[in-house]
Structures are given as structure tokens and as C-alpha cells.
């Protein structure tokens, strides 16, 4: 995956950070955005509150936290999908967020509070558009 510091990446990162703040009341410490062909990956570091981090110390608590974030994301992701479409000019056809509390492998949220959001786009965003910060013209 290619990581850039493009205007579009910055816009998506801002939108994702704002989305996290609005839906949980807790802003992530940092946000990274990577685009690889039709896959957009958003990583939110420090996304869990201290109480959520404490909850991950038990298997039952970790499972509850995973399900909570899964449901919260699915019921509220529509606005972020639309914002990503406005920024990139490409519709989001799939989106998921997952909490992994033990290994951190292929995950959205780690016990450290990192969340990765992966969006499958319906088409490609050209490298030129990604760098310029403007959708298809």
C-alpha cells in the first residue's frame, strides 16, 4: 500500500477523526490514511477510552467491547461513507470496523486503542486526484 501525505488523505483523516469524536465522544490521538487501488484504510490511534482499555483485560469485557464498536460503527457509518464519497469522488461499497483485543492481527481496534477502518471503494481514485485532493473531473 502506498502512503501519501496528500490533501485528499488529510481530508479523509480529518473526517474520520471527527466521526470518531462524534460517535464516541473520544477523539483519537492520531489518524493515518492509506489508499491502495480500491481499498482505503483508516487507522485511528488512541481510539479507545481508558475505561474501554480496562474492559479489554477480561475475555468477557473484550467481547462486549468488540460487539459494541461493531454495532456502533454499522449503525453510524453512513455519514462517514458519504463524506468519503464527497472527498474522493468514489462511492464506498463496503465498510467495516473490528476490535481485536489480544493479538492485533488484521484488526480495527487493538488493546492499545488503535482502530483501523477499511473501506472498499466502488472504483479507483486516480493517483493524480488523490494528490490534488479533487475527485474525478
N, C-alpha and C positions, 0 to 999 in steps of 0.2 A: 504494500500500500504506500502511496505517496502522501507525505505530509507536507502541507504548504502553509504559509502564513498569509494566504490570500484574503482579500477583502470579503469574499463570499464565506470563507471559513470563519472569519471573525464575526460576521453577521449571524451565522448559524450557531456559533458558540454563545453569543450573547442571547439569542432566542432560547437556546437550551438551558442556559443558566437561569434566565428569567422564568422559564417554565417550571424548573425545579423549585425555585423560590416560591412561586405562586401556589403550586400544588402541595408542597410540604411545609412551607414556612421556614425552610432552612436552605440558604444559598450554598452551592458547592464552593469549595476553596479554589478550584480552577477547572477549566473546561478545555478539552482538546477535540479537534475535529479532523477527520481523515476521510478522503474520498478515494475510492478505488473502483473505477468503472461505474457500475450501478449501485455500489454499496457505500453508504455514508455511515461512518462510525463516530459516535459522540461519546467521549469519556468524561465523566464528571468525577473529579477527585474530591474527597472530603464531603461526599453527598449525604452520609448518614449522621444523624444527631448523636450525641454521646449516649442518650438513652437507647437508641437503636443499636449502637455498637455493644452496649451492655447486654442487650437482648440476644445477640448472636453467640453469647457464651454457653448457651444450652441448646441442645438439638431442637427442643420444642420451640424455644424462642426464635431460633434461626428460621425454622419452618414457618412460623407465624409472620415473621418479617418478610420472608420471600413472598408469601402469598399476598400480604398487604401491599407491597410495592408492585407486584404483578397486576393486581386488580386496580390499584390507583393509576398506574400507567395506562392500562387498557381503557379505563373509563374517562381519562382526561387527555389522551394524546392527540385528539382531533385538531385542537388549536395549534399544536406544535407541527403537526403534519402540514397544515395549511400554511403556516409561516415558512416552513422549509420549501414548500412549493413556490411561494412568492419570492423567496430569496434565490432559489436555483432555477426556477422556471420549469421544474420537472416534478410531476406528481409522485408522492410517496405511496408505493403499493403495498408495502409490508413494514411493520414496526414492532419491536419487542424490547422489553427490558426485563432483566432477570437478576435476582440476588443470589450470589454464591457466597456462602459464609465460611467455607472451610479451605478449599484449595485455590481458588482464584482462577481456575482454568476455564476459558471460554465463557466469561461471565459478564454481568452487568454491574453488580454491586459486590464488593469484597468486604471482609470484616474491617478493613482499614477505612471504609467509607467511599470506595471508588465505584462509580456506576458507569457502565458502557451501554449506550443506546445505539442499536444498529437499525438503519432504515434501508430497505430495499426499494430503490427508485424504479419508476416505470421506464426510464430511458437514461441515456448518458448525458452528463453535463460536460461540455467540451472543456478542455484544459484552458482554453482562451477565456471562456465565460467564467470559469472558476477563478482565474487570476484577476479578471476585470471586476468581478462582483456583479455581473449583469447576466440575466438568463438569455436563452436563445433569442436571436433577433431575426 
